[in-house]
Structure formats: structure tokens, C-alpha cells
Amino acid sequence: MNDGTRVLIRGLFAFINTTFLEFQGLRENEKWLLVGKYEMIFHCIDSVLRLKKKFGNDSAKFFFSYTSYMSHEFMERFFVNCPERANVVEAKKTLHVCFEDIVTGVRTLINQIDPTDDEFFAIIGLAFWSVESLDVSDDKRPTSTDENTFRSS
């Protein structure tokens, strides 16, 4: 895990812990499961919105890390100096799939919604509780209290 991701995950733990009281009652493995899944979702939504503000709606770029962006043309050259040549083909394929399946879909939705900063915070809050595919205790799933948190924002 790189330093930027470590900082992001610490920040996400702090944000989630203060925003959702139910999070405090989760088992440690459930917290990490949620935050691990959420980090990817958060990064994608955040990066698409930051790129939109910086480069406009039609940008073919996406943030590869918090400060580095990637484009289709750079993807082809990204692995040229990779010392581990055995997985380059698979890594390129994974990167292309991620871009096409996730980034393009999120970009399309963000461009349609064009969220304000307040709406962005609501989106990232709601995205945290997208636990339908995770094995999390039913008594720890979102409640009507969580809905009231977003309505009062």
C-alpha cells in the first residue's frame, strides 16, 4: 500500500467513524472489509469529479493515484520499463477493464448529475453503505438514522 493510500484510508476511517455511529460497533474485519471496498469507490468518484473540474467533461484521463493521471495512450507505454515482464499483459488488460467498466461508467453518471459539493458529500456517504455484496452483520446495515443524516445535510 503506498503512502497516499495509507493517508486516504486513515482519513476514511476518521470520516466514517464520526459520520456513522453504527460503524463503531462493527467487528474489526467488517470495518476493514467496508473501508477496503469503499476506498476504491471513493477514489473513483473523487478522481472523476476532480478531473471534470480540471479538464472538463470530455477528458479521456483518469487519476491513477491521488496526484497522477492516466490516459489510454499512456496506458500502452506505462509498463514498458516494468521489471516483472511476466504479468504485463494481464496488468494492461486489468487496467483497460478497470477504465472501461468502472471509470467510464462513473464519469458518465457524474457528468449527468454534475453534483455540487454538498451533493458530492451525500454521494460519497451513500456509497459507503453499498454493502449488498458484502458479508456484513444485518444489525450493522444502514438504518433510518443514516437517511436522516443525509436529509439534514
Z-matrix of the N, CA and C atoms (Angstrom, degrees):
N
C 1 1.443
C 2 1.530 1 107.48
N 3 1.338 2 117.29 1 128.65
C 4 1.458 3 119.40 2 -179.23
C 5 1.527 4 111.29 3 -79.83
N 6 1.332 5 116.10 4 167.66
C 7 1.467 6 120.97 5 -175.37
C 8 1.524 7 112.38 6 -61.60
N 9 1.327 8 117.34 7 -39.43
C 10 1.461 9 120.35 8 178.97
C 11 1.519 10 112.21 9 -61.42
N 12 1.320 11 116.71 10 -41.49
C 13 1.468 12 120.95 11 178.70
C 14 1.522 13 110.54 12 -67.82
N 15 1.330 14 117.09 13 -38.12
C 16 1.474 15 120.14 14 176.99
C 17 1.528 16 111.04 15 -59.91
N 18 1.327 17 116.27 16 -45.03
C 19 1.464 18 120.69 17 179.20
C 20 1.521 19 109.96 18 -63.86
N 21 1.330 20 117.11 19 -44.24
C 22 1.464 21 121.15 20 179.23
C 23 1.527 22 110.81 21 -60.17
N 24 1.320 23 117.19 22 -45.78
C 25 1.469 24 120.35 23 -178.26
C 26 1.530 25 110.82 24 -65.09
N 27 1.324 26 117.75 25 -40.26
C 28 1.476 27 119.62 26 175.58
C 29 1.525 28 110.32 27 -59.97
N 30 1.328 29 115.91 28 -44.00
C 31 1.462 30 120.13 29 178.64
C 32 1.514 31 112.30 30 -64.43
N 33 1.334 32 116.80 31 -39.19
C 34 1.464 33 120.19 32 178.26
C 35 1.523 34 111.02 33 -65.11
N 36 1.332 35 116.99 34 -41.68
C 37 1.467 36 119.49 35 176.84
C 38 1.529 37 110.37 36 -59.20
N 39 1.337 38 117.35 37 -44.02
C 40 1.467 39 120.85 38 -179.60
C 41 1.527 40 110.67 39 -64.99
N 42 1.341 41 117.30 40 -45.60
C 43 1.466 42 122.11 41 179.58
C 44 1.525 43 110.84 42 -60.13
N 45 1.312 44 116.12 43 -49.57
C 46 1.465 45 121.20 44 -175.57
C 47 1.529 46 110.63 45 -67.71
N 48 1.324 47 116.38 46 -40.91
C 49 1.463 48 120.99 47 -178.75
C 50 1.527 49 111.87 48 -61.96
N 51 1.325 50 117.55 49 -37.18
C 52 1.463 51 120.09 50 -179.48
C 53 1.523 52 112.67 51 -86.75
N 54 1.318 53 118.04 52 -24.45
C 55 1.464 54 121.46 53 -178.00
C 56 1.521 55 112.29 54 -84.59
N 57 1.318 56 117.39 55 -38.59
C 58 1.465 57 121.94 56 -175.32
C 59 1.526 58 110.00 57 -121.44
N 60 1.312 59 116.42 58 104.44
C 61 1.465 60 120.43 59 -178.70
C 62 1.524 61 111.98 60 -61.75
N 63 1.342 62 117.91 61 -30.10
C 64 1.468 63 121.41 62 179.11
C 65 1.526 64 111.98 63 -60.41
N 66 1.327 65 116.22 64 -28.93
C 67 1.457 66 120.74 65 -178.78
C 68 1.529 67 111.06 66 -60.37
N 69 1.319 68 116.31 67 -36.00
C 70 1.463 69 120.86 68 -178.41
C 71 1.525 70 111.96 69 -62.72
N 72 1.333 71 117.75 70 -26.40
C 73 1.459 72 121.48 71 -178.82
C 74 1.516 73 114.80 72 -88.75
N 75 1.322 74 117.63 73 -2.37
C 76 1.467 75 120.48 74 179.67
C 77 1.523 76 111.11 75 -74.13
N 78 1.330 77 114.93 76 154.39
C 79 1.463 78 120.25 77 171.41
C 80 1.532 79 108.17 78 -69.03
N 81 1.313 80 116.19 79 154.83
C 82 1.463 81 121.04 80 -176.42
C 83 1.531 82 112.04 81 -56.91
N 84 1.333 83 117.52 82 -42.12
C 85 1.471 84 119.85 83 -179.74
C 86 1.530 85 110.99 84 -66.47
N 87 1.338 86 118.16 85 -32.52
C 88 1.466 87 120.92 86 177.25
C 89 1.530 88 110.67 87 -70.00
N 90 1.329 89 116.63 88 -37.83
C 91 1.468 90 120.08 89 177.26
C 92 1.528 91 110.33 90 -60.98
N 93 1.333 92 115.96 91 -47.23
C 94 1.463 93 119.72 92 -178.99
C 95 1.529 94 111.33 93 -66.64
N 96 1.313 95 117.21 94 -36.13
C 97 1.459 96 120.94 95 177.60
C 98 1.525 97 110.34 96 -62.00
N 99 1.323 98 116.44 97 -47.95
C 100 1.461 99 120.73 98 179.28
C 101 1.524 100 112.01 99 -64.47
N 102 1.325 101 116.96 100 -48.28
C 103 1.461 102 120.32 101 -177.55
C 104 1.528 103 110.60 102 -66.59
N 105 1.327 104 117.49 103 -38.34
C 106 1.464 105 120.20 104 177.88
C 107 1.514 106 112.40 105 -61.48
N 108 1.319 107 116.77 106 -44.20
C 109 1.468 108 120.51 107 177.66
C 110 1.527 109 109.92 108 -68.91
N 111 1.321 110 116.02 109 -42.06
C 112 1.457 111 121.19 110 -176.85
C 113 1.521 112 112.03 111 -66.64
N 114 1.323 113 117.89 112 -35.93
C 115 1.467 114 120.76 113 -179.16
C 116 1.513 115 110.68 114 -55.96
N 117 1.316 116 117.46 115 -42.55
C 118 1.460 117 120.79 116 179.83
C 119 1.532 118 110.88 117 -66.89
N 120 1.331 119 116.85 118 -44.26
C 121 1.462 120 120.95 119 179.23
C 122 1.525 121 109.99 120 -63.52
N 123 1.336 122 116.21 121 -47.71
C 124 1.459 123 121.07 122 -179.91
C 125 1.521 124 110.63 123 -58.76
N 126 1.332 125 116.90 124 -48.42
C 127 1.464 126 121.12 125 -179.07
C 128 1.524 127 110.51 126 -57.55
N 129 1.305 128 117.06 127 -43.78
C 130 1.462 129 120.97 128 -177.82
C 131 1.531 130 111.04 129 -65.28
N 132 1.327 131 117.35 130 -49.50
C 133 1.469 132 120.84 131 -179.59
C 134 1.526 133 110.30 132 -63.05
N 135 1.319 134 116.51 133 -46.69
C 136 1.460 135 121.56 134 -179.18
C 137 1.524 136 111.22 135 -62.03
N 138 1.324 137 117.28 136 -45.16
C 139 1.460 138 119.70 137 -176.99
C 140 1.522 139 111.64 138 -67.82
N 141 1.322 140 117.57 139 -39.20
C 142 1.468 141 119.96 140 178.27
C 143 1.525 142 110.09 141 -63.16
N 144 1.315 143 117.05 142 -42.55
C 145 1.463 144 120.28 143 -179.93
C 146 1.532 145 111.35 144 -67.30
N 147 1.333 146 117.83 145 -41.50
C 148 1.469 147 120.19 146 177.92
C 149 1.523 148 111.35 147 -65.37
N 150 1.330 149 117.60 148 -39.57
C 151 1.464 150 120.27 149 177.44
C 152 1.522 151 111.39 150 -65.50
N 153 1.324 152 116.58 151 -38.42
C 154 1.468 153 121.08 152 177.99
C 155 1.528 154 109.75 153 -60.10
N 156 1.326 155 116.38 154 -44.11
C 157 1.467 156 120.02 155 179.98
C 158 1.527 157 111.43 156 -67.48
N 159 1.324 158 116.97 157 -36.09
C 160 1.464 159 121.25 158 -176.22
C 161 1.532 160 113.05 159 -83.22
N 162 1.341 161 117.40 160 -42.64
C 163 1.460 162 120.97 161 -171.55
C 164 1.529 163 114.36 162 -117.21
N 165 1.326 164 119.01 163 -6.08
C 166 1.463 165 121.42 164 -179.95
C 167 1.522 166 112.48 165 92.54
N 168 1.334 167 115.29 166 175.14
C 169 1.470 168 122.38 167 -175.34
C 170 1.520 169 114.32 168 -63.47
N 171 1.303 170 117.78 169 -31.65
C 172 1.461 171 120.72 170 -170.96
C 173 1.528 172 113.81 171 -93.23
N 174 1.300 173 117.30 172 12.17
C 175 1.456 174 120.28 173 -178.03
C 176 1.526 175 111.25 174 -61.94
N 177 1.319 176 115.71 175 134.25
C 178 1.467 177 121.12 176 176.49
C 179 1.526 178 110.11 177 -96.48
N 180 1.312 179 116.46 178 14.68
C 181 1.463 180 121.19 179 -178.88
C 182 1.525 181 110.22 180 -98.69
N 183 1.325 182 116.03 181 162.64
C 184 1.458 183 121.63 182 169.21
C 185 1.525 184 107.89 183 -149.24
N 186 1.331 185 116.25 184 150.51
C 187 1.458 186 120.09 185 -179.84
C 188 1.518 187 109.12 186 -75.44
N 189 1.319 188 114.92 187 119.87
C 190 1.455 189 122.90 188 178.66
C 191 1.527 190 109.62 189 -80.57
N 192 1.314 191 115.27 190 -35.04
C 193 1.461 192 123.11 191 172.03
C 194 1.521 193 105.24 192 -134.95
N 195 1.303 194 117.96 193 -170.21
C 196 1.460 195 118.56 194 -176.54
C 197 1.527 196 111.91 195 -67.59
N 198 1.332 197 117.69 196 -28.44
C 199 1.464 198 120.34 197 -176.14
C 200 1.522 199 114.22 198 -119.61
N 201 1.320 200 119.34 199 -5.83
C 202 1.465 201 122.45 200 -177.79
C 203 1.514 202 110.08 201 -113.83
N 204 1.322 203 116.07 202 131.44
C 205 1.454 204 116.92 203 177.52
C 206 1.516 205 111.24 204 -107.87
N 207 1.311 206 115.11 205 160.52
C 208 1.460 207 124.01 206 -175.82
C 209 1.525 208 107.80 207 -127.37
N 210 1.320 209 115.63 208 153.24
C 211 1.462 210 121.56 209 173.85
C 212 1.525 211 107.90 210 -136.95
N 213 1.343 212 116.25 211 167.02
C 214 1.467 213 119.66 212 179.62
C 215 1.527 214 111.56 213 -58.67
N 216 1.334 215 116.91 214 -43.56
C 217 1.467 216 117.99 215 -177.49
C 218 1.528 217 111.74 216 -67.06
N 219 1.332 218 117.85 217 -34.17
C 220 1.461 219 120.08 218 178.57
C 221 1.524 220 111.45 219 -74.53
N 222 1.340 221 117.34 220 -28.17
C 223 1.469 222 120.96 221 178.87
C 224 1.523 223 111.37 222 -55.53
N 225 1.320 224 116.15 223 -38.03
C 226 1.465 225 120.51 224 -177.70
C 227 1.525 226 111.97 225 -66.24
N 228 1.329 227 117.12 226 -29.83
C 229 1.472 228 120.81 227 -178.36
C 230 1.524 229 112.98 228 -99.47
N 231 1.318 230 118.26 229 -9.31
C 232 1.461 231 122.52 230 -171.31
C 233 1.527 232 112.85 231 -59.64
N 234 1.310 233 117.83 232 -38.21
C 235 1.465 234 121.45 233 -174.25
C 236 1.533 235 113.87 234 -96.05
N 237 1.323 236 118.91 235 9.10
C 238 1.465 237 122.33 236 -175.94
C 239 1.528 238 112.03 237 -57.30
N 240 1.306 239 118.32 238 -43.67
C 241 1.470 240 121.86 239 -177.29
C 242 1.519 241 112.99 240 -95.38
N 243 1.301 242 117.10 241 16.20
C 244 1.462 243 121.51 242 -177.51
C 245 1.531 244 109.84 243 -68.28
N 246 1.343 245 117.72 244 124.45
C 247 1.468 246 119.67 245 -179.09
C 248 1.529 247 112.96 246 -70.28
N 249 1.305 248 117.89 247 -25.76
C 250 1.469 249 122.34 248 -178.62
C 251 1.527 250 108.14 249 -96.98
N 252 1.307 251 117.88 250 82.24
C 253 1.464 252 122.79 251 -173.53
C 254 1.528 253 112.94 252 -69.03
N 255 1.307 254 118.49 253 -20.93
C 256 1.467 255 121.18 254 -173.25
C 257 1.522 256 113.03 255 -62.44
N 258 1.323 257 118.78 256 -32.31
C 259 1.455 258 121.10 257 -175.09
C 260 1.524 259 114.12 258 -106.15
N 261 1.318 260 118.33 259 10.39
C 262 1.460 261 121.14 260 -176.33
C 263 1.521 262 111.61 261 -62.11
N 264 1.304 263 118.28 262 -44.35
C 265 1.467 264 121.25 263 -179.10
C 266 1.525 265 110.10 264 -61.80
N 267 1.318 266 116.58 265 -46.21
C 268 1.468 267 120.82 266 179.10
C 269 1.529 268 111.29 267 -65.91
N 270 1.330 269 116.94 268 -38.91
C 271 1.469 270 120.51 269 179.17
C 272 1.524 271 110.87 270 -64.32
N 273 1.334 272 117.24 271 -43.09
C 274 1.472 273 120.83 272 177.06
C 275 1.521 274 110.74 273 -61.20
N 276 1.309 275 115.86 274 -44.05
C 277 1.464 276 120.83 275 179.88
C 278 1.531 277 110.36 276 -61.26
N 279 1.326 278 116.78 277 -45.90
C 280 1.467 279 121.41 278 179.62
C 281 1.520 280 110.93 279 -61.69
N 282 1.323 281 116.92 280 -42.52
C 283 1.462 282 121.29 281 179.26
C 284 1.526 283 111.22 282 -63.05
N 285 1.329 284 116.84 283 -44.04
C 286 1.472 285 120.65 284 177.95
C 287 1.526 286 111.27 285 -63.23
N 288 1.327 287 116.86 286 -43.59
C 289 1.470 288 120.64 287 179.76
C 290 1.523 289 110.23 288 -63.16
N 291 1.326 290 116.51 289 -44.25
C 292 1.467 291 120.68 290 178.41
C 293 1.519 292 110.25 291 -58.38
N 294 1.318 293 116.04 292 -46.23
C 295 1.462 294 119.58 293 -179.04
C 296 1.519 295 111.18 294 -63.36
N 297 1.332 296 116.44 295 -48.13
C 298 1.465 297 119.97 296 -176.40
C 299 1.522 298 112.79 297 -70.36
N 300 1.321 299 117.38 298 -43.19
C 301 1.469 300 120.52 299 -175.06
C 302 1.520 301 113.53 300 -80.53
N 303 1.308 302 117.13 301 -38.39
C 304 1.460 303 119.67 302 -172.94
C 305 1.522 304 111.58 303 -103.12
N 306 1.320 305 117.32 304 -59.59
C 307 1.460 306 120.88 305 -173.36
C 308 1.521 307 111.47 306 -61.96
N 309 1.316 308 117.79 307 -46.32
C 310 1.462 309 120.45 308 -178.98
C 311 1.522 310 111.00 309 -62.19
N 312 1.327 311 117.52 310 -42.02
C 313 1.466 312 120.65 311 178.79
C 314 1.512 313 112.47 312 -64.82
N 315 1.332 314 116.47 313 -45.38
C 316 1.467 315 119.97 314 179.20
C 317 1.521 316 109.95 315 -65.36
N 318 1.329 317 117.55 316 -41.92
C 319 1.469 318 120.87 317 178.90
C 320 1.528 319 110.62 318 -59.49
N 321 1.320 320 117.54 319 -44.11
C 322 1.466 321 121.00 320 179.23
C 323 1.523 322 110.72 321 -59.62
N 324 1.328 323 116.77 322 -46.03
C 325 1.469 324 120.62 323 179.87
C 326 1.524 325 111.94 324 -65.64
N 327 1.324 326 117.54 325 -44.51
C 328 1.469 327 120.83 326 179.67
C 329 1.524 328 110.08 327 -62.61
N 330 1.331 329 117.95 328 -40.63
C 331 1.465 330 120.41 329 178.26
C 332 1.524 331 111.52 330 -64.97
N 333 1.326 332 117.70 331 -35.97
C 334 1.470 333 120.85 332 177.66
C 335 1.524 334 111.14 333 -68.79
N 336 1.321 335 116.45 334 -42.24
C 337 1.462 336 121.40 335 -175.55
C 338 1.526 337 111.42 336 -80.23
N 339 1.333 338 116.67 337 -40.57
C 340 1.460 339 123.29 338 -175.39
C 341 1.532 340 110.48 339 47.93
N 342 1.334 341 117.03 340 62.53
C 343 1.465 342 120.66 341 -171.04
C 344 1.528 343 114.06 342 -68.68
N 345 1.317 344 115.11 343 145.37
C 346 1.462 345 121.06 344 169.00
C 347 1.523 346 107.02 345 -72.64
N 348 1.321 347 117.02 346 173.17
C 349 1.467 348 119.59 347 178.04
C 350 1.524 349 111.03 348 -60.70
N 351 1.340 350 117.41 349 -41.72
C 352 1.468 351 120.34 350 178.74
C 353 1.528 352 111.17 351 -63.16
N 354 1.334 353 116.91 352 -41.30
C 355 1.467 354 120.19 353 178.29
C 356 1.524 355 110.93 354 -66.28
N 357 1.330 356 116.44 355 -35.77
C 358 1.462 357 120.48 356 176.51
C 359 1.529 358 110.27 357 -60.69
N 360 1.334 359 117.30 358 -44.85
C 361 1.465 360 120.07 359 178.80
C 362 1.522 361 111.19 360 -62.98
N 363 1.318 362 116.95 361 -37.69
C 364 1.469 363 119.99 362 176.96
C 365 1.530 364 110.33 363 -65.24
N 366 1.330 365 117.11 364 -41.87
C 367 1.469 366 121.31 365 179.76
C 368 1.529 367 110.61 366 -61.81
N 369 1.334 368 116.75 367 -46.41
C 370 1.469 369 117.73 368 -177.95
C 371 1.519 370 111.27 369 -69.76
N 372 1.327 371 117.04 370 -29.48
C 373 1.464 372 119.54 371 175.33
C 374 1.509 373 111.68 372 -68.44
N 375 1.322 374 116.60 373 -44.76
C 376 1.467 375 120.62 374 178.18
C 377 1.525 376 111.36 375 -65.98
N 378 1.321 377 116.38 376 -37.15
C 379 1.467 378 120.29 377 -179.46
C 380 1.521 379 111.66 378 -63.02
N 381 1.329 380 117.00 379 -29.75
C 382 1.463 381 119.07 380 179.82
C 383 1.519 382 111.54 381 -60.35
N 384 1.317 383 117.19 382 -38.27
C 385 1.461 384 120.20 383 -175.84
C 386 1.530 385 112.83 384 -90.20
N 387 1.315 386 118.18 385 20.24
C 388 1.469 387 119.66 386 175.12
C 389 1.523 388 108.15 387 -82.22
N 390 1.334 389 115.08 388 78.15
C 391 1.462 390 121.80 389 -171.92
C 392 1.524 391 112.78 390 -107.58
N 393 1.312 392 117.24 391 13.67
C 394 1.465 393 118.51 392 -173.86
C 395 1.519 394 113.61 393 -59.38
N 396 1.321 395 118.33 394 -25.96
C 397 1.463 396 119.78 395 -179.16
C 398 1.530 397 112.60 396 -101.46
N 399 1.323 398 117.41 397 7.33
C 400 1.459 399 120.49 398 -178.12
C 401 1.517 400 111.41 399 -106.86
N 402 1.321 401 115.66 400 153.96
C 403 1.460 402 121.79 401 177.48
C 404 1.528 403 108.82 402 -90.95
N 405 1.342 404 115.56 403 81.87
C 406 1.460 405 122.23 404 -179.25
C 407 1.519 406 107.94 405 -118.93
N 408 1.321 407 116.63 406 142.73
C 409 1.462 408 121.13 407 -179.30
C 410 1.525 409 110.81 408 -53.38
N 411 1.345 410 116.87 409 135.40
C 412 1.462 411 120.88 410 179.84
C 413 1.518 412 112.21 411 -59.17
N 414 1.330 413 117.35 412 -34.82
C 415 1.462 414 119.17 413 -178.67
C 416 1.529 415 112.64 414 -72.23
N 417 1.333 416 117.95 415 -5.48
C 418 1.458 417 121.44 416 179.37
C 419 1.524 418 112.12 417 -107.95
N 420 1.309 419 117.22 418 3.04
C 421 1.465 420 120.17 419 178.35
C 422 1.522 421 109.36 420 -73.22
N 423 1.339 422 118.20 421 162.99
C 424 1.462 423 121.02 422 -176.04
C 425 1.526 424 112.71 423 -57.20
N 426 1.319 425 114.69 424 149.94
C 427 1.459 426 121.21 425 -178.93
C 428 1.518 427 109.65 426 -121.64
N 429 1.324 428 116.34 427 179.56
C 430 1.461 429 120.23 428 177.72
C 431 1.525 430 110.75 429 -64.60
N 432 1.329 431 118.12 430 -24.35
C 433 1.463 432 121.06 431 175.96
C 434 1.521 433 109.98 432 -60.65
N 435 1.345 434 116.35 433 -39.41
C 436 1.457 435 120.51 434 178.49
C 437 1.521 436 110.67 435 -63.63
N 438 1.331 437 117.16 436 -40.57
C 439 1.462 438 120.64 437 177.96
C 440 1.519 439 110.30 438 -61.59
N 441 1.322 440 117.26 439 -40.72
C 442 1.462 441 120.73 440 179.47
C 443 1.525 442 111.47 441 -64.79
N 444 1.324 443 117.23 442 -32.96
C 445 1.460 444 120.97 443 177.12
C 446 1.516 445 110.01 444 -58.84
N 447 1.343 446 117.51 445 -44.15
C 448 1.454 447 120.82 446 -178.11
C 449 1.520 448 112.07 447 -74.54
N 450 1.297 449 117.83 448 -34.76
C 451 1.467 450 120.65 449 179.52
C 452 1.519 451 111.46 450 -67.26
N 453 1.327 452 117.22 451 -31.85
C 454 1.462 453 120.17 452 -178.08
C 455 1.524 454 112.26 453 -82.53
N 456 1.341 455 117.26 454 -8.47
C 457 1.473 456 120.74 455 -179.00
C 458 1.505 457 111.07 456 -73.34
